[in-house]
Amino acid sequence: DPTTLPDYVQRKAWIKGDACQVFSDSAKKWCDGKIIEISATDADGEYLNVSFGADDQKKRVRRYGDDVRYPMSVATRAIKAAVMVNTSVVDIMRPRFEVSSVTRGAMPIAISIESSCRQVLESRVHMRDCLRLANQLLDLKPPNFSDDIRKALWGAVDEGIVSIIESALKMAAVSEEYFGFFLRFNASFHSFVTTTQQNKNVSLFTALQDVRQDVREFGQFKADFEATVKLLNDKCMAVITNCVEQQRGAGHMARVFETRELHKAEYLAKKAAYDEKRYKLELEKQQLRKNEIDCNTAVARWTLRQEQLKESIKQDDEHMKSFTEVQTKLRQMVFDQNVAVA
């Protein structure tokens, strides 16, 4: 089913002159190419004639075949796959999180941090695609315009491209600052460990002062980051609106994005409720585990006490038996003495 392909939408929109990548059977690698002709559809689907390589080789491929692909999606899929692999740390370290109730309590925080890192990296992947798309749009820009409508439309497109580049630069700077906090947290936690090891009597308030400072600054950074993202989104929406208004369908676009915002708000509300419930269940789970440990400890303690009592009873029985034997002997001795006197 071609609709399951990750680049199905891009392939479906291919026309003559579009760029693509085709697999060279002779070179055994993927090569950049260009669609020079679209053949008629037959029982096997639509065919494309592609020109590729420095010597202008030709190859006929199916639109949704395995030997042709959309160039931008290749790098995107590879980077996204690397992001998923390199940020899946919690699962790898899960046994270390199960060591104690304290480490288990840290796991939800680690999951949240991992998710944040993944989102930041994926946003940079999407921004990379946007920059490449912007370059492709610039390649399509004509040297001059024959009418005011095209001039206005391309003016809006130019504004959009400038906005994309500006957003990419800002997001790159923000993400660098974001990951810089991990180095700071690492240093502050090392300082905490060193302080507590060197001085056993130091208060927790004093030992955690560097950590608290980093947390406060990270909280401010998060607020500034969210404000920056909102500003960039608002600017992006303004550019898109301008592009659409230069052509047609502004009203439809407004309705679409209004619906999208409603769905987004609903999703965020449900996600917040889910996260809160998950946190409460995690706390309840930790409490149940603590209760289980306490119960097992009590059972072990009372089992030991039972064994001690059994041993004590056994010793008492032995003492009673020994006492009875001695008593019997003494009575016999008194009886013998009385007989002798008589």
C-alpha positions in Angstrom: 0.0 0.0 0.0 1.8 3.2 -1.1 -0.1 5.3 1.4 2.0 3.7 4.2 5.2 5.2 2.7 6.7 7.9 4.9 7.1 10.2 1.8 3.8 9.2 0.2 2.5 12.8 0.1 5.7 14.1 -1.5 5.8 11.3 -4.1 2.1 11.9 -5.0 2.8 15.5 -5.7 5.8 14.9 -7.9 5.7 16.6 -11.3 8.1 17.0 -14.2 11.3 18.8 -13.1 11.1 17.8 -9.4 14.1 16.5 -7.5 14.3 13.0 -6.2 16.8 10.3 -5.4 17.1 7.1 -7.4 19.1 3.9 -6.7 21.9 3.3 -9.2 22.2 -0.4 -10.0 25.7 0.1 -11.4 27.1 2.3 -8.6 25.1 0.4 -5.9 24.1 3.7 -4.2 21.5 6.4 -4.0 22.0 9.3 -6.4 20.4 12.7 -6.7 18.2 12.9 -9.7 15.5 14.9 -11.6 12.2 13.8 -13.1 12.3 14.5 -16.8 9.1 12.8 -17.8 6.0 11.1 -16.3 4.8 8.1 -18.3 1.3 6.9 -18.6 -0.2 4.7 -15.9 -0.4 0.9 -16.5 -1.2 -2.1 -14.4 2.0 -1.6 -12.4 1.2 2.0 -11.6 2.6 5.3 -12.9 6.2 5.5 -14.2 8.8 8.2 -14.0 11.8 8.8 -16.2 14.6 10.1 -14.0 17.9 11.7 -15.0 20.8 11.3 -12.5 24.6 11.3 -12.1 27.3 13.4 -13.6 27.0 11.6 -17.0 23.2 12.2 -17.1 22.1 8.6 -16.8 18.5 7.7 -17.3 16.3 5.3 -15.4 12.6 4.4 -15.5 11.0 3.8 -12.1 7.6 3.4 -10.6 6.3 6.5 -8.7 6.0 4.5 -5.5 8.8 2.0 -6.2 11.6 0.9 -3.9 14.3 2.4 -6.1 13.2 6.0 -5.9 12.6 8.2 -2.9 12.0 11.8 -1.7 15.4 13.2 -0.9 14.4 15.3 2.2 12.7 12.4 4.0 15.8 10.2 3.9 17.9 12.4 6.1 14.9 13.2 8.3 14.2 9.5 9.0 17.8 8.8 9.7 18.2 11.6 12.2 14.9 10.8 13.9 15.9 7.2 14.2 19.2 8.3 15.8 17.4 10.6 18.1 15.1 7.8 19.3 18.1 5.5 19.9 20.4 7.9 21.5 17.8 9.4 23.9 16.3 6.0 25.1 18.3 6.1 28.3 15.7 5.4 30.9 14.9 1.9 29.6 18.6 1.1 29.6 19.1 2.3 33.2 15.8 0.9 34.5 17.5 -1.7 36.7 19.4 1.1 38.5 16.1 3.0 39.1 14.7 -0.1 40.8 17.4 -0.1 43.5 15.3 1.7 46.2 12.3 3.9 46.7 14.4 7.0 46.3 15.7 5.9 42.9 12.2 4.8 41.8 11.0 8.3 42.8 13.6 9.8 40.4 12.4 7.8 37.4 9.4 10.0 36.5 11.7 13.0 36.5 14.2 11.1 34.3 11.4 10.2 31.9 10.2 13.8 31.7 13.8 15.0 31.0 14.3 12.3 28.3 11.0 13.4 26.7 12.0 17.0 26.7 15.4 16.2 25.1 13.7 14.2 22.5 11.3 17.0 21.6 14.1 19.6 21.4 16.1 17.4 19.1 13.1 16.5 16.9 12.2 20.2 16.6 15.7 20.8 15.3 15.1 18.0 12.8 11.9 19.6 11.6 13.6 23.0 11.4 16.3 21.4 9.2 13.6 20.2 6.9 12.1 23.7 6.9 15.4 25.2 5.9 15.8 22.8 3.0 12.3 23.5 1.9 13.0 27.2 2.0 16.0 26.7 -0.2 13.9 24.7 -2.7 11.4 27.6 -2.7 14.1 30.1 -3.5 15.2 27.9 -6.4 11.7 28.2 -7.8 11.6 32.0 -7.5 11.5 33.7 -10.9 14.0 36.5 -11.7 11.1 38.9 -12.4 7.4 39.2 -12.1 4.8 39.8 -14.8 2.0 41.0 -12.5 1.4 42.5 -9.1 -0.4 39.4 -7.8 2.7 37.2 -8.2 4.9 39.9 -6.8 2.7 40.1 -3.7 2.6 36.4 -3.3 6.4 35.9 -3.6 6.8 38.8 -1.2 4.8 36.9 1.3 6.9 33.7 0.5 10.1 35.7 1.0 8.8 36.9 4.4 8.1 33.3 5.3 11.6 32.2 4.3 13.2 34.9 6.4 11.0 33.9 9.3 12.1 30.3 8.9 15.8 31.2 9.0 15.3 33.5 11.9 13.4 30.8 13.8 16.1 28.3 13.1 18.8 30.5 14.5 16.8 31.3 17.6 15.9 27.6 18.2 19.5 26.6 17.7 20.6 29.1 20.3 17.8 28.1 22.7 18.5 24.4 22.4 22.2 25.0 23.0 21.3 26.8 26.2 18.9 24.0 27.1 21.5 21.3 26.9 24.0 23.5 28.7 21.8 23.2 31.8 22.6 19.4 31.9 26.3 20.2 32.4 25.4 22.6 35.1 23.2 20.1 36.9 25.9 17.5 36.6 28.4 19.9 38.2 26.0 20.9 41.0 25.1 17.3 41.9 28.8 16.4 42.0 29.3 19.4 44.3 26.4 18.1 46.5 28.0 14.6 46.7 31.4 16.0 47.5 30.1 18.3 50.2 28.1 15.6 52.0 31.1 13.2 51.8 33.6 15.7 53.2 31.3 17.0 55.9 28.8 14.5 57.4 27.2 17.2 59.6 26.5 19.6 56.8 22.8 20.5 56.5 20.8 19.4 53.4 19.8 23.0 52.8 23.5 24.1 52.6 24.6 21.1 50.5 21.8 21.6 47.9 22.4 25.4 47.4 24.0 25.0 44.0 21.3 22.6 42.8 18.5 25.0 44.0 20.2 27.8 42.1 20.3 25.8 38.9 16.7 24.7 39.3 15.6 28.3 39.8 17.5 29.5 36.7 16.2 26.5 34.7 12.6 27.4 35.7 13.2 31.0 34.4 14.7 29.6 31.2 11.7 27.3 30.7 9.4 30.3 31.0 11.5 32.3 28.5 11.7 29.4 26.2 7.9 28.9 26.1 7.5 32.7 25.4 10.0 32.4 22.6 8.2 29.4 21.1 4.8 31.3 21.3 6.3 34.3 19.7 7.8 32.3 16.8 4.5 30.4 16.3 2.5 33.7 16.2 5.0 35.1 13.7 4.8 31.9 11.6 1.0 32.1 11.7 1.1 35.7 10.6 3.4 34.8 7.6 1.1 31.9 6.6 -1.9 34.1 6.8 -0.2 36.6 4.6 0.7 34.0 2.0 -2.9 32.6 2.0 -4.5 36.0 1.8 -2.4 36.9 -1.2 -4.1 34.0 -2.9 -7.3 32.7 -1.4 -8.8 30.7 1.4 -7.9 32.8 4.4 -11.2 32.1 6.0 -10.8 28.4 5.6 -7.3 28.5 6.9 -8.5 30.4 10.0 -11.1 27.8 10.7 -8.6 25.0 10.3 -6.1 26.5 12.7 -8.8 27.4 15.2 -9.9 23.8 15.2 -6.3 22.8 15.5 -5.8 25.0 18.6 -8.9 23.6 20.2 -7.6 20.1 19.7 -4.2 21.1 20.9 -5.7 22.6 24.1 -7.8 19.5 24.6 -4.8 17.2 24.2 -2.7 19.3 26.6 -5.4 19.2 29.2 -5.8 15.4 28.9 -2.0 15.0 29.0 -1.8 17.1 32.1 -4.5 15.0 33.8 -2.7 11.8 32.7 0.6 13.0 34.0 -0.9 14.0 37.3 -2.7 10.6 37.7 0.4 8.8 36.7 2.4 10.7 39.3 -0.1 9.9 42.0 -0.2 6.2 41.0 3.6 6.1 41.1 3.5 7.5 44.6 0.8 5.0 45.6 2.9 2.2 44.1 5.9 3.3 46.1 3.8 3.4 49.3 2.5 -0.1 48.6 6.0 -1.4 48.0 7.1 0.2 51.3 4.2 -1.4 53.0 5.1 -4.7 51.5 8.7 -4.4 52.7 7.4 -3.4 56.2 5.1 -6.4 56.3 7.8 -8.8 55.1 10.1 -7.3 57.8 7.4 -7.8 60.5 6.8 -11.4 59.4 10.5 -12.2 59.5 10.8 -10.6 62.9 7.8 -12.5 64.4 8.9 -15.7 62.7 12.3 -15.3 64.5 10.5 -14.6 67.8 8.4 -17.7 67.3 11.4 -19.8 66.8 13.0 -18.3 69.9 9.9 -19.0 72.0 9.8 -22.6 70.8 13.5 -23.0 71.8 12.7 -21.5 75.2 9.8 -23.9 75.7 12.0 -26.8 74.8 14.6 -25.8 77.2 12.0 -25.3 79.9 10.7 -28.8 79.3 14.2 -30.2 79.6 14.7 -28.3 82.9 11.3 -29.5 84.2 12.2 -33.1 83.4 15.6 -32.7 85.1 13.9 -31.1 88.1 11.4 -33.9 88.4 14.2 -36.5 88.3 16.1 -34.8 91.0 12.9 -34.4 93.1 12.2 -38.1 92.8 15.7 -39.0 93.9 15.5 -36.7 96.9 12.2 -38.1 98.0 13.7 -41.7 97.7 16.6 -40.6 99.8 14.3 -39.2 102.6 12.3 -42.4 102.5 15.3 -44.6 102.8 16.6 -42.5 105.8 13.2 -42.8 107.6 13.2 -46.6 107.1 16.7 -46.9 108.5 15.9 -44.9 111.6 12.8 -47.0 112.3 
